[in-house]
C-alpha cells in the first residue's frame, strides 16, 4: 500500500496568518499537505518527497535586514 503522504505538498511558513488556511484548502482537494517552518530541516521537509512547495509569506518586507529568505537547499535543486 502506498503512503498517502507521499507526493503531497510542503507548505513553508514564513509567518503568514493564512498558512493553516492554505494547507486546509489543499487538503480539501484530497492532496496531502504538511506545514513546516521556513527554516525547517530539509530532510524533514522532503521526507515524503513532495511534488510541490507553497511559500506562505509573512508581514516583513523581503528587503528588510534580517527578513527570512528562501532556504538555500531550495535554490540548489
Secondary structure by P-SEA (a helix, b strand, c coil): ccccccbbbbbbbccccaaaaaaaaaaaacbbbbbbccccccccccccccccccccccccccccccccccccccccc
